[in-house]
Amino acid sequence: MLSIKISNIYAYRHTIWDTAIKQLNSRYAGSIMGIWLAIVNPLLIMLAVTFVFQVIFKVAIQRFFLFALAGIFPWLFFSNALFEGAFSILGQRSVLHQFSIPREIIPLSSVLSNFLNFLIGWCIVLPLFIIFNPGLILLIPLLVIVLLLNLIFTIGLVLSLSVLNVFFRDIGHIMGVLLMFWFWITPVFYTVDMVPAGFRWISYLNPMTPYITYYREVLFNAAIPSLPVFLGVFLWALVSLISGILIFWRLEPTLLKRM
């Protein structure tokens, strides 16, 4: 069963890639700035947050703009991929009714499109970090590892949400609020150590905490992440992917009837 599913998806690998490219192109169709928006949006958020936290709240973190960018950039990929992926199957219902294709390729294409957009932004963001932390060049392989695990983690969640949103439409209605709540309990603009001791358990249970921590350690501190952080990003990716596959395959047989 598993091998058949994987072979079917592999057979459609070119379709997944072509669909992702089309989605990426359509994202900036008619836009004056085009692909530059992939970096402009996180930079604007970074500037706003830097003003609020350093000027107003007087947070004593050197180069706070880099500290914030190291967390904002991966979060925007994750949140955008999750939000768009949750609606990917519902948005392609006509395609699923007309053509017999592996249904997994639709959420996979959606995540891949966002990931490509994420990588394009890195071409501009990464040199900025290297300027302030030249030693980061030696840690590029560690960055590649977290990028791949981040992708796997996101794929697993999108597989779950894309099919669950067909059966439980309330998910789509509360996605924006859930992501906003998730955003503020994730240490994007602060470290786990800054959270009051009585509430740190929330950060430890948050699957995005090790990912943001990993990115920040490599990009901002130019350091090797600790073993617990390594294990965290790996285990969450594994759990997310396995649960996503199981949920998707469990609900897939009755998917068309519910759309």
C-alpha positions as CSV (number, residue, x, y, z in Angstrom):
1,M,0.0,0.0,0.0
2,L,2.7,2.5,1.1
3,S,5.0,1.6,-1.8
4,I,2.1,1.9,-4.3
5,K,1.2,5.4,-3.0
6,I,4.8,6.6,-3.1
7,S,5.3,5.3,-6.6
8,N,2.1,7.0,-7.8
9,I,3.2,10.3,-6.3
10,Y,6.7,9.9,-7.8
11,A,5.1,9.2,-11.2
12,Y,3.5,12.6,-11.0
13,R,6.6,14.5,-9.8
14,H,6.7,16.6,-12.9
15,T,3.1,17.6,-12.4
16,I,3.8,18.6,-8.8
17,W,6.7,20.7,-9.9
18,D,4.9,22.3,-12.9
19,T,1.9,23.1,-10.7
20,A,4.1,24.6,-8.0
21,I,5.8,26.9,-10.6
22,K,2.5,28.0,-12.0
23,Q,1.2,28.9,-8.5
24,L,4.4,30.8,-7.8
25,N,4.1,32.7,-11.1
26,S,0.4,33.5,-10.5
27,R,1.3,34.7,-6.9
28,Y,3.0,37.8,-8.4
29,A,1.1,38.1,-11.7
30,G,0.2,41.8,-12.2
31,S,2.5,42.9,-9.4
32,I,4.9,45.7,-10.1
33,M,7.5,44.5,-7.5
34,G,7.0,40.8,-8.6
35,I,9.3,38.3,-6.9
36,W,10.8,41.0,-4.7
37,L,7.7,40.8,-2.5
38,A,9.2,37.6,-1.2
39,I,11.7,39.6,0.7
40,V,9.9,43.0,1.0
41,N,7.1,41.7,3.2
42,P,9.3,40.1,5.9
43,L,11.6,43.1,5.9
44,L,8.7,45.5,6.5
45,I,7.4,43.3,9.3
46,M,11.0,43.2,10.7
47,L,11.3,47.0,10.7
48,A,7.9,47.4,12.4
49,V,8.7,44.9,15.1
50,T,12.2,46.3,15.6
51,F,10.6,49.8,16.2
52,V,8.1,48.4,18.7
53,F,10.4,46.2,20.7
54,Q,13.5,48.3,20.7
55,V,12.2,51.8,20.7
56,I,9.0,51.4,22.7
57,F,9.7,48.3,24.9
58,K,13.5,48.9,25.1
59,V,14.4,45.2,24.5
60,A,18.1,44.9,25.1
61,I,19.1,42.6,22.2
62,Q,22.0,43.7,20.0
63,R,21.2,43.8,16.3
64,F,17.5,43.1,17.0
65,F,16.6,43.5,13.4
66,L,18.6,40.4,12.5
67,F,17.3,38.6,15.6
68,A,13.7,39.3,14.5
69,L,14.4,38.5,10.8
70,A,15.8,35.1,11.7
71,G,12.4,34.2,13.2
72,I,10.0,36.2,11.0
73,F,11.3,34.8,7.7
74,P,10.8,31.1,8.5
75,W,7.5,31.8,10.2
76,L,6.1,33.5,7.2
77,F,6.9,30.5,5.0
78,F,5.3,28.2,7.5
79,S,2.1,30.3,8.1
80,N,1.5,31.1,4.4
81,A,2.1,27.4,3.4
82,L,-0.3,26.2,6.2
83,F,-3.0,28.7,5.3
84,E,-2.9,28.2,1.6
85,G,-2.4,24.4,1.9
86,A,-5.5,24.1,4.2
87,F,-7.7,25.4,1.3
88,S,-5.7,23.6,-1.5
89,I,-8.1,20.7,-2.0
90,L,-11.2,22.7,-1.8
91,G,-9.8,25.2,-4.2
92,Q,-9.1,22.4,-6.8
93,R,-12.3,20.5,-6.4
94,S,-13.2,20.8,-10.1
95,V,-9.8,19.3,-11.0
96,L,-10.4,16.3,-8.7
97,H,-13.8,15.7,-10.1
98,Q,-12.6,15.8,-13.7
99,F,-9.3,14.0,-13.5
100,S,-8.1,10.8,-11.8
101,I,-4.8,11.9,-10.1
102,P,-3.3,11.2,-6.7
103,R,-5.0,13.7,-4.5
104,E,-1.8,14.2,-2.5
105,I,-0.2,16.2,-5.3
106,I,-2.5,19.1,-4.7
107,P,-1.4,20.0,-1.2
108,L,2.2,19.0,-2.1
109,S,2.2,21.4,-4.9
110,S,0.9,24.2,-2.7
111,V,3.6,23.6,-0.1
112,L,6.3,23.4,-2.7
113,S,5.2,26.7,-4.3
114,N,5.6,28.4,-0.9
115,F,8.9,26.7,-0.3
116,L,10.3,27.9,-3.6
117,N,9.1,31.4,-2.7
118,F,10.9,30.9,0.6
119,L,14.2,29.9,-1.1
120,I,14.1,32.9,-3.4
121,G,13.9,35.1,-0.4
122,W,16.9,33.4,1.1
123,C,19.0,34.5,-1.9
124,I,18.7,38.0,-0.5
125,V,18.3,37.5,3.2
126,L,21.2,35.0,3.7
127,P,24.0,37.4,2.5
128,L,22.7,40.0,5.0
129,F,23.3,37.6,7.9
130,I,26.7,36.6,6.5
131,I,27.8,40.2,6.4
132,F,27.3,40.4,10.2
133,N,28.3,36.8,10.9
134,P,31.0,35.7,8.4
135,G,31.3,32.4,10.3
136,L,27.8,31.5,9.1
137,I,29.3,30.3,5.8
138,L,30.7,27.2,7.5
139,L,27.2,26.4,8.9
140,I,25.3,26.4,5.6
141,P,24.9,22.6,5.7
142,L,23.1,23.0,9.1
143,L,20.8,25.5,7.5
144,V,20.0,23.1,4.6
145,I,19.1,20.5,7.2
146,V,16.6,22.7,9.0
147,L,15.1,23.9,5.7
148,L,14.4,20.3,4.6
149,L,13.0,19.3,8.0
150,N,10.9,22.4,8.1
151,L,9.6,21.5,4.6
152,I,8.7,17.9,5.8
153,F,7.1,19.3,9.0
154,T,4.9,21.7,6.9
155,I,4.0,19.0,4.4
156,G,2.7,16.7,7.1
157,L,0.5,19.5,8.6
158,V,-0.8,20.6,5.2
159,L,-1.7,17.0,4.3
160,S,-3.8,16.8,7.5
161,L,-5.4,20.2,7.3
162,S,-6.2,20.1,3.5
163,V,-8.3,17.0,3.9
164,L,-9.7,17.8,7.4
165,N,-10.9,21.1,6.0
166,V,-13.1,19.3,3.5
167,F,-14.8,17.4,6.3
168,F,-14.8,20.1,8.9
169,R,-15.2,23.5,7.2
170,D,-14.9,25.3,10.6
171,I,-11.2,24.7,10.3
172,G,-11.0,27.1,7.4
173,H,-13.0,29.8,9.2
174,I,-10.7,29.8,12.2
175,M,-7.4,29.3,10.5
176,G,-6.5,33.0,10.5
177,V,-7.2,33.3,14.3
178,L,-5.3,30.1,15.1
179,L,-2.3,31.2,13.1
180,M,-2.3,34.5,14.9
181,F,-2.5,32.8,18.3
182,W,0.3,30.4,17.3
183,F,2.4,33.3,16.1
184,W,2.4,35.1,19.4
185,I,3.2,32.0,21.5
186,T,6.1,31.2,19.2
187,P,9.4,32.8,20.2
188,V,9.7,34.8,17.0
189,F,10.5,38.1,18.7
190,Y,11.8,36.8,21.9
191,T,13.7,33.8,23.3
192,V,12.3,31.0,25.4
193,D,14.4,32.3,28.3
194,M,12.5,35.6,28.2
195,V,9.2,33.7,28.9
196,P,8.2,33.6,32.6
197,A,9.2,30.3,34.1
198,G,5.6,29.3,34.8
199,F,4.6,29.6,31.2
200,R,7.6,28.1,29.5
201,W,5.8,24.8,29.1
202,I,3.8,26.4,26.4
203,S,7.0,27.1,24.4
204,Y,8.3,23.6,25.0
205,L,5.0,22.1,23.7
206,N,5.0,24.4,20.6
207,P,6.4,22.4,17.6
208,M,7.6,25.6,16.0
209,T,9.8,26.6,19.0
210,P,12.7,24.2,18.0
211,Y,12.5,25.3,14.4
212,I,12.7,29.1,15.2
213,T,15.4,28.4,17.8
214,Y,17.4,26.4,15.3
215,Y,17.2,29.1,12.6
216,R,18.2,31.8,15.1
217,E,21.1,29.8,16.5
218,V,22.6,29.3,13.0
219,L,21.7,32.7,11.4
220,F,21.9,35.1,14.3
221,N,24.4,33.5,16.6
222,A,26.4,31.6,13.9
223,A,26.4,28.6,16.3
224,I,25.6,24.9,16.2
225,P,22.1,24.3,17.7
226,S,22.0,22.2,20.9
227,L,21.2,18.5,20.7
228,P,17.6,18.9,22.1
229,V,16.9,21.5,19.4
230,F,18.3,19.0,16.7
231,L,16.1,16.3,18.1
232,G,13.1,18.6,18.3
233,V,13.1,19.6,14.7
234,F,13.7,16.0,13.6
235,L,11.0,14.4,15.8
236,W,8.3,17.0,15.0
237,A,9.0,16.6,11.2
238,L,8.7,12.8,11.6
239,V,5.5,13.0,13.7
240,S,3.9,15.5,11.4
241,L,4.7,13.6,8.2
242,I,3.5,10.2,9.6
243,S,0.3,11.7,11.1
244,G,-0.4,13.7,7.9
245,I,-0.1,10.6,5.7
246,L,-2.3,8.5,8.0
247,I,-5.0,11.1,8.2
248,F,-5.0,11.9,4.5
249,W,-5.1,8.2,3.5
250,R,-7.8,7.5,6.1
251,L,-10.2,10.2,4.8
252,E,-9.2,10.1,1.1
253,P,-11.7,7.4,0.0
254,T,-14.7,9.6,0.8
255,L,-13.1,12.9,-0.1
256,L,-15.0,13.5,-3.3
257,K,-18.4,12.8,-1.7
258,R,-17.8,15.6,0.8
259,M,-16.8,18.3,-1.7
